C-alpha cells in the first residue's frame, strides 16, 4: 500500500505533550514533515530535536492558539520553510472539569478561548493557503464528551460539541477547494489533560477512571494517520474511538 503521508507538511497545535506529541512522532516516522506549535517552546524544541536526530523532519514554532497572530505565524512559517501546508491538526485543548454550581467562570472562559477560539484561529490561519493550493486537510480534535455530557463536563462538552458543529459547517463550505475535514473524538486517553482539573474530588475521580481504562496517546496518533492516509477523494469526516473497556 502506498504511503500517502510521506512528504506531507503537517502543522500540529498542542504538540508539546500527550496526543499532539504522539501524533508528531508517528507522522514523522511515516515520512511527514511536522511543524510543531505549543506555548511551551522548550518542550517542542526538544521534540523537534528528537525527531530530527532519528531521521525525521520537524520544526518547532512557539504558538499560543488563543493568539491569532501566533497561529498565523505558525502556519506562515511552515509555508515559508516547506512551500505548503497539507494538513493542520488543531489539537490544543484543556479540560478543567467541574460541576457548574462551583461557578468556575474563569475556567469556563479559558476553555472557550482554547477549545473553540483556538480551533477557529487554526482554521483562519490555514484556509487562505489551502484555498490557494486547492488541497488540504483540517483535522480538529473533539471528544467523546462532544457526543455525551457527563457529571462535571457541561462546559467542556459544550466546547467539544461546538468543535463538531464548526467542523461540519466547514466541511460543507470547503468542497469547492478540494479541502478535507476530519473530527477526531477520543475517549479515555492517558494525557496531561487531567492535570487541568482544579477541583480535587473531580480530578481524583477522573484519574481513577482513566487510570483503570485509559489507553495510550499512540491510539490517537494512529487514528490521525488513518484519516490522513486515505486517497485524496476519500474524506474521513469523523472518528470516535474509546478504550475497549470504556462504557461511557
C-alpha positions, 0 to 999 in steps of 0.5 A: 500500500502506498504511503500517502503521508510521506512528504506531507507538511503537517502543522500540529497545535498542542504538540508539546505533550500527550496526543499532539506529541504522539501524533508528531512522532508517528507522522514523522516516522511515516515520512511527514514533515511536522511543524510543531506549535505549543506555548511551551517552546522548550518542550517542542524544541526538544521534540523537534530535536528528537525527531530530527536526530532519528531521521525525521523532519520537524520544526518547532514554532512557539504558538499560543492558539488563543493568539491569532497572530501566533497561529498565523505565524505558525502556519506562515512559517511552515509555508515559508520553510516547506512551500505548503501546508497539507494538513493542520491538526488543531489539537490544543485543548484543556479540560478543567472539569467541574460541576457548574454550581462551583461557578468556575467562570474563569475556567469556563472562559479559558476553555472557550478561548482554547477549545473553540477560539483556538480551533477557529484561529487554526482554521483562519490561519490555514484556509487562505493557503489551502484555498490557494493550493486547492488541497488540504486537510483540517483535522480538529480534535473533539471528544467523546464528551462532544457526543455525551455530557457527563457529571462535571463536563457541561462546559467542556462538552459544550466546547467539544460539541461546538468543535463538531458543529464548526467542523461540519459547517466547514466541511460543507463550505470547503468542497469547492477547494478540494479541502478535507475535514476530519473530527477526531473524538477520543475517549479515555486517553492517558494525557496531561489533560487531567492535570487541568482539573482544579477541583480535587474530588473531580480530578481524583475521580477522573484519574481513577477512571482513566487510570483503570481504562485509559489507553495510550496517546499512540491510539490517537496518533494512529487514528490521525494517520488513518484519516490522513492516509486515505486517497485524496477523494476519500474524506474521513469526516469523523472518528470516535474511538474509546478504550475497549473497556470504556462504557461511557 
